[in-house]
Amino acid sequence: MNIFKNKVLLLGGLLLLFSGVFAQNMTWPGDVNNNGIANGVDLIYMGYAYGVQGPQRPNADSLWTSQIIAPWQFFFPSQQLDLAFADTNGDGVVDSLDKNIIESNYRETHLPIFPDSSIIGITGVDPALVINYPANDSIFPGSTLDLEISLGGPNQPVNNFFGISFTISFDTSLVNENNISDVFVSSGWVDSSNTNLVLSLGEVYIENGPIVGEGKFDVCITRTLGTPVTGFGQIGTFSIVMEDNISGKVGNSPVDLNLTLSNVVMLDHNLQSVGVVPVNSTFTVIAANNKQPIIDHKIDLFPNPTKDRLHINTGNLIMNKVELFNLIGQQVHHEIIKNKTEHTCQFNQTENGIFILKIYTNKGILVRKILISSE
């Protein structure tokens, strides 16, 4: 009887060993850290392996199915996880194309699921994560808010920063979930070499949960090539658009727009979680539909047509923001301008054609047409 029992235990142990080895050689495209879910943390892991090459994955595709990897024999730190998991499209190199697979399979899951490690820091000791509204303008229905993501401060800098992933929760009765922009990486300490090899991701979704109408915006910003940086301050920007008919949903009284941070995971150069303090933000929305008025005022705008830059002189009006839209209403450029009457806009990677320029001032909004032509 004991011999039979020992054989059963031995067989069970071998099966567990085999299943563990088998799992280590199976990937779900987009689940780079192999924890059962494709999310922003996977982009940080992908950033760590960025530029590494190895054998292509046999019969690779981007579908959310279990696929056999060809091991590269290079590993993520502190764990026996092959860097081949970062090659999400299976072409044999980790590059920007692999980010597309993470996005296409975002929030897909498979068993078993191991939650990402998150460390809530100590206020006054660890760096804080904050969403700022630098323009500090009055917020009306239909307003566009250009928001900044800030991390750390002079007394709590971020040491050996490699990447951060987090979720912003918002009320969809106030914020139009279809008009949240991409996340743009800020030039500065997080991209100190200006190599443009800092990756970002922004995913909007409505999650079924206890709060009806709560939207989610997942954000990830990560460095690449395994190189960390130390610093503090702005790391990225994004914009949101308020709903047009807020008063019809919440009445005419001012209402608070709460941006709540959760699922915060910040990793260092060894892909170890470090402490961070999430700070929720609240902005007051004037619910009555009295938007900033369109005004007519003489301004200087040159050159027009322009190739890639435009100088604006508003005379005695103080500018605080400029937006550029194509003729189908898509925003192609925006920037914050702090208390200026003259400013030069630099338009990069903008197609030729006629565009609508909106200049936000202390007296109202100026609207002009401009022509961008590379010829």
C-alpha positions as CSV (number, residue, x, y, z in Angstrom):
1,M,0.0,0.0,0.0
2,N,2.8,2.4,0.9
3,I,4.6,1.5,-2.3
4,F,1.5,2.4,-4.3
5,K,1.0,5.6,-2.3
6,N,4.6,6.6,-3.0
7,K,4.2,6.0,-6.7
8,V,1.1,8.1,-6.8
9,L,2.9,11.0,-4.9
10,L,5.9,10.7,-7.3
11,L,3.6,10.7,-10.3
12,G,1.7,13.8,-9.0
13,G,5.0,15.6,-8.3
14,L,6.2,14.9,-11.8
15,L,3.0,16.2,-13.3
16,L,3.2,19.4,-11.3
17,L,6.8,19.8,-12.3
18,F,6.0,19.2,-16.0
19,S,3.0,21.6,-15.9
20,G,5.2,24.3,-14.3
21,V,7.9,23.9,-17.0
22,F,5.2,23.7,-19.7
23,A,3.6,27.0,-18.4
24,Q,7.0,28.7,-18.5
25,N,7.2,28.0,-22.2
26,M,3.6,29.1,-23.0
27,T,2.7,32.7,-23.6
28,W,-0.6,34.6,-24.0
29,P,0.3,37.5,-26.3
30,G,0.2,40.7,-24.3
31,D,0.7,39.1,-20.9
32,V,4.4,39.9,-20.7
33,N,4.9,39.3,-17.0
34,N,2.9,36.0,-17.3
35,N,0.5,36.8,-14.4
36,G,-2.8,36.1,-16.1
37,I,-3.8,39.5,-17.3
38,A,-2.8,42.0,-20.0
39,N,-2.5,45.5,-18.6
40,G,-0.2,48.5,-18.2
41,V,2.3,46.6,-16.0
42,D,3.1,44.5,-19.1
43,L,4.2,47.6,-21.0
44,I,6.7,48.2,-18.2
45,Y,8.1,44.7,-18.6
46,M,8.1,45.2,-22.4
47,G,10.1,48.4,-21.9
48,Y,12.7,46.5,-19.9
49,A,13.3,44.1,-22.7
50,Y,13.0,46.7,-25.5
51,G,15.5,46.1,-28.3
52,V,16.4,42.5,-27.3
53,Q,16.3,39.9,-30.1
54,G,15.9,36.2,-30.1
55,P,14.2,33.3,-32.1
56,Q,10.8,33.9,-33.6
57,R,7.8,32.3,-32.0
58,P,6.6,29.3,-34.0
59,N,3.3,29.9,-35.8
60,A,2.9,33.2,-34.0
61,D,-0.2,35.3,-34.1
62,S,-1.7,38.1,-31.9
63,L,-4.8,36.2,-30.8
64,W,-5.5,35.8,-27.1
65,T,-4.5,32.1,-27.0
66,S,-1.8,30.1,-25.3
67,Q,1.2,29.8,-27.7
68,I,4.5,28.0,-27.4
69,I,7.6,30.3,-27.2
70,A,11.1,29.6,-28.4
71,P,13.1,30.5,-25.3
72,W,15.7,33.2,-25.7
73,Q,17.7,32.3,-22.5
74,F,17.6,35.9,-21.4
75,F,15.6,36.6,-18.3
76,F,13.8,39.3,-16.4
77,P,15.5,40.2,-13.1
78,S,14.6,38.4,-9.9
79,Q,12.6,35.7,-11.7
80,Q,13.1,32.9,-14.2
81,L,10.8,34.5,-16.8
82,D,12.2,34.5,-20.3
83,L,12.5,37.8,-22.2
84,A,10.7,36.1,-25.1
85,F,7.4,36.8,-23.3
86,A,8.0,40.5,-24.2
87,D,8.0,39.6,-27.9
88,T,4.2,39.7,-28.0
89,N,3.9,39.5,-31.8
90,G,6.5,36.7,-32.0
91,D,8.7,38.4,-34.7
92,G,11.9,37.9,-32.8
93,V,12.5,41.4,-31.6
94,V,11.0,43.5,-28.8
95,D,10.0,46.9,-30.3
96,S,7.1,49.3,-30.5
97,L,5.0,46.8,-32.5
98,D,4.7,44.7,-29.4
99,K,2.9,47.5,-27.6
100,N,0.1,47.1,-30.2
101,I,-0.5,43.6,-29.1
102,I,-0.8,44.6,-25.4
103,E,-3.3,47.2,-26.5
104,S,-5.4,44.8,-28.7
105,N,-5.6,42.2,-25.9
106,Y,-5.9,44.7,-23.0
107,R,-7.7,43.4,-19.9
108,E,-7.9,39.9,-21.3
109,T,-7.3,37.2,-18.7
110,H,-6.3,33.6,-18.3
111,L,-5.8,31.3,-15.4
112,P,-4.1,31.4,-13.0
113,I,-4.2,35.1,-12.2
114,F,-1.6,36.7,-9.9
115,P,-2.3,40.3,-9.0
116,D,0.4,42.9,-9.7
117,S,2.3,44.0,-6.6
118,S,1.3,47.5,-5.4
119,I,2.9,49.3,-2.5
120,I,0.9,52.3,-1.1
121,G,3.6,54.7,0.2
122,I,3.8,56.8,3.3
123,T,2.8,60.5,2.9
124,G,5.7,62.8,3.4
125,V,8.2,59.9,2.9
126,D,7.4,58.4,-0.5
127,P,6.8,60.2,-3.8
128,A,3.2,61.3,-4.5
129,L,1.3,60.7,-7.8
130,V,-0.9,63.7,-8.6
131,I,-3.2,64.8,-11.5
132,N,-2.9,68.6,-11.9
133,Y,-5.0,71.1,-13.8
134,P,-2.4,73.9,-14.4
135,A,-4.7,76.3,-16.3
136,N,-7.0,76.5,-13.3
137,D,-9.7,78.0,-15.5
138,S,-13.4,77.8,-14.7
139,I,-14.8,74.5,-15.9
140,F,-18.0,74.5,-17.9
141,P,-20.0,71.9,-19.8
142,G,-18.0,71.1,-23.0
143,S,-14.8,72.4,-21.5
144,T,-11.5,70.7,-22.5
145,L,-9.2,70.1,-19.5
146,D,-5.5,69.7,-20.2
147,L,-4.2,67.7,-17.3
148,E,-0.7,67.0,-16.1
149,I,0.6,63.8,-14.4
150,S,3.1,64.7,-11.7
151,L,5.3,62.3,-9.7
152,G,7.4,63.1,-6.6
153,G,8.7,66.4,-5.4
154,P,11.9,68.1,-4.2
155,N,11.7,66.4,-0.8
156,Q,10.5,63.0,-2.1
157,P,12.2,62.4,-5.5
158,V,11.7,59.1,-7.3
159,N,14.9,57.0,-7.2
160,N,15.7,54.5,-10.0
161,F,12.4,55.1,-11.7
162,F,11.6,52.7,-14.6
163,G,7.8,52.7,-15.0
164,I,4.4,53.4,-13.5
165,S,0.9,52.1,-14.2
166,F,-2.3,53.3,-12.6
167,T,-6.1,53.7,-13.0
168,I,-8.0,57.0,-13.0
169,S,-11.7,56.6,-12.1
170,F,-14.2,59.3,-13.2
171,D,-17.9,60.0,-13.5
172,T,-19.2,59.4,-17.0
173,S,-22.1,61.8,-16.4
174,L,-19.5,64.6,-16.2
175,V,-16.7,63.4,-18.5
176,N,-17.2,62.2,-22.0
177,E,-15.4,58.9,-22.1
178,N,-15.1,59.0,-25.9
179,N,-13.1,62.2,-25.8
180,I,-10.1,61.3,-23.6
181,S,-6.8,61.9,-25.4
182,D,-3.8,59.7,-25.6
183,V,-1.2,60.0,-22.9
184,F,1.8,62.2,-24.0
185,V,5.2,61.8,-22.3
186,S,6.6,65.1,-21.1
187,S,10.0,66.1,-22.0
188,G,12.1,66.5,-18.9
189,W,13.4,64.2,-16.2
190,V,11.6,61.1,-17.2
191,D,12.9,61.4,-20.8
192,S,16.1,63.2,-19.8
193,S,18.0,62.1,-22.9
194,N,15.2,63.1,-25.3
195,T,15.6,59.8,-27.1
196,N,11.8,59.4,-27.5
197,L,12.2,55.9,-26.2
198,V,9.8,56.4,-23.3
199,L,6.6,54.6,-24.0
200,S,3.0,55.5,-22.9
201,L,-0.4,53.9,-22.9
202,G,-3.9,55.1,-22.2
203,E,-6.9,52.8,-22.2
204,V,-10.5,53.9,-21.5
205,Y,-13.3,51.5,-20.5
206,I,-16.4,51.2,-18.4
207,E,-16.1,48.5,-15.8
208,N,-19.1,46.7,-14.4
209,G,-18.9,47.4,-10.7
210,P,-20.6,48.8,-7.6
211,I,-20.6,52.4,-9.0
212,V,-22.9,52.8,-12.0
213,G,-21.5,55.1,-14.7
214,E,-18.0,55.0,-13.4
215,G,-15.4,55.2,-16.1
216,K,-11.8,54.0,-16.0
217,F,-8.7,55.4,-17.7
218,D,-5.6,53.2,-17.4
219,V,-2.3,55.0,-17.8
220,C,1.2,53.6,-18.1
221,I,4.5,55.5,-18.7
222,T,7.7,53.5,-18.9
223,R,11.3,53.9,-19.9
224,T,13.0,51.4,-22.1
225,L,16.3,49.5,-22.6
226,G,16.5,48.7,-18.9
227,T,17.8,52.1,-17.9
228,P,16.3,53.9,-14.9
229,V,16.3,57.6,-14.0
230,T,16.0,59.6,-10.8
231,G,14.0,62.9,-10.5
232,F,10.6,64.4,-9.9
233,G,7.9,66.5,-11.5
234,Q,5.7,66.2,-14.6
235,I,5.9,62.9,-16.5
236,G,3.0,63.2,-18.9
237,T,-0.1,65.0,-20.1
238,F,-3.6,64.1,-21.3
239,S,-6.9,65.9,-21.9
240,I,-10.5,65.2,-21.1
241,V,-13.7,66.8,-22.4
242,M,-16.7,67.6,-20.1
243,E,-20.1,66.5,-21.2
244,D,-22.2,69.2,-22.9
245,N,-25.4,68.6,-20.9
246,I,-24.2,68.4,-17.3
247,S,-27.1,70.5,-15.8
248,G,-29.6,68.0,-17.3
249,K,-28.0,65.2,-15.3
250,V,-27.0,66.9,-12.0
251,G,-28.9,70.2,-11.9
252,N,-27.6,73.7,-12.1
253,S,-25.5,73.8,-8.9
254,P,-21.7,73.4,-9.1
255,V,-20.6,69.8,-8.9
256,D,-17.3,68.2,-8.0
257,L,-15.4,66.2,-10.6
258,N,-13.4,63.6,-8.7
259,L,-10.5,61.8,-10.3
260,T,-9.6,58.8,-8.1
261,L,-6.3,56.9,-8.4
262,S,-6.1,53.2,-7.9
263,N,-4.1,50.1,-9.0
264,V,-0.9,52.1,-8.7
265,V,2.2,50.0,-9.5
266,M,5.6,51.7,-9.8
267,L,8.6,49.6,-10.6
268,D,12.3,50.3,-10.3
269,H,15.2,49.2,-12.6
270,N,15.0,45.7,-11.1
271,L,11.2,45.6,-11.8
272,Q,10.6,45.7,-8.0
273,S,7.6,47.5,-6.7
274,V,8.3,50.7,-4.7
275,G,6.1,52.9,-2.6
276,V,4.1,55.7,-4.1
277,V,1.3,57.9,-2.6
278,P,-1.7,58.2,-4.9
279,V,-3.4,61.6,-4.4
280,N,-7.0,62.0,-5.6
281,S,-8.0,65.2,-7.4
282,T,-11.2,67.2,-7.2
283,F,-12.2,70.0,-9.6
284,T,-15.4,72.2,-9.4
285,V,-17.6,72.2,-12.5
286,I,-20.0,75.0,-13.1
287,A,-22.9,72.9,-14.3
288,A,-25.1,75.6,-15.8
289,N,-24.5,75.9,-19.5
290,N,-22.6,79.2,-19.6
291,K,-19.6,78.3,-21.7
292,Q,-16.7,80.7,-22.3
293,P,-18.0,83.0,-25.1
294,I,-16.6,83.2,-28.6
295,I,-15.3,86.7,-29.1
296,D,-14.1,88.8,-32.0
297,H,-10.9,90.7,-31.5
298,K,-8.1,91.8,-33.8
299,I,-5.0,89.6,-33.5
300,D,-1.8,89.0,-35.5
301,L,-1.4,85.5,-36.8
302,F,1.6,84.7,-39.1
303,P,2.7,83.1,-41.3
304,N,-0.6,81.9,-42.7
305,P,-0.3,79.6,-44.7
306,T,2.4,78.0,-42.6
307,K,4.6,75.0,-42.8
308,D,5.1,74.0,-39.2
309,R,4.9,77.0,-36.9
310,L,2.6,79.9,-36.2
311,H,3.2,83.1,-34.2
312,I,0.2,84.5,-32.3
313,N,-0.1,88.1,-30.9
314,T,-3.4,88.8,-29.1
315,G,-2.6,92.4,-28.1
316,N,-4.1,93.0,-24.7
317,L,-5.8,89.6,-24.3
318,I,-4.0,87.1,-22.2
319,M,-3.7,83.6,-23.7
320,N,-3.9,80.4,-21.6
321,K,-4.5,77.6,-24.1
322,V,-4.3,76.9,-27.8
323,E,-6.1,74.0,-29.6
324,L,-6.0,73.0,-33.3
325,F,-8.7,70.9,-35.0
326,N,-9.1,69.4,-38.4
327,L,-12.3,69.9,-40.4
328,I,-13.9,66.7,-39.0
329,G,-13.5,67.9,-35.5
330,Q,-10.4,65.9,-34.4
331,Q,-8.0,67.7,-32.1
332,V,-4.5,67.5,-33.6
333,H,-2.6,69.9,-31.3
334,H,-3.1,71.5,-27.9
335,E,-0.8,73.3,-25.4
336,I,-1.0,75.2,-22.2
337,I,0.1,78.9,-22.4
338,K,0.6,80.6,-19.1
339,N,-0.4,84.3,-19.1
340,K,1.1,85.3,-22.5
341,T,0.0,87.8,-25.1
342,E,2.5,86.4,-27.7
343,H,3.3,82.8,-28.4
344,T,4.7,80.7,-31.2
345,C,3.1,77.3,-31.8
346,Q,5.1,74.4,-33.3
347,F,3.0,72.0,-35.2
348,N,4.7,68.6,-35.7
349,Q,3.5,65.7,-37.8
350,T,0.3,67.6,-38.9
351,E,-1.1,66.8,-42.3
352,N,-1.6,69.5,-45.0
353,G,-5.0,71.2,-45.1
354,I,-7.3,73.8,-43.5
355,F,-7.5,73.7,-39.7
356,I,-9.6,75.5,-37.0
357,L,-7.5,77.3,-34.4
358,K,-9.0,78.0,-31.0
359,I,-7.2,80.5,-28.8
360,Y,-8.5,80.6,-25.2
361,T,-8.0,84.0,-23.5
362,N,-9.1,85.8,-20.3
363,K,-12.0,87.4,-22.2
364,G,-13.2,84.5,-24.3
365,I,-12.3,82.2,-27.2
366,L,-10.9,83.4,-30.5
367,V,-11.5,81.2,-33.5
368,R,-9.5,81.4,-36.8
369,K,-8.8,79.2,-39.8
370,I,-5.2,78.5,-40.8
371,L,-3.7,76.6,-43.7
372,I,-0.8,74.2,-43.1
373,S,1.1,73.2,-46.2
374,S,4.6,71.6,-46.5
375,E,5.1,73.1,-49.9
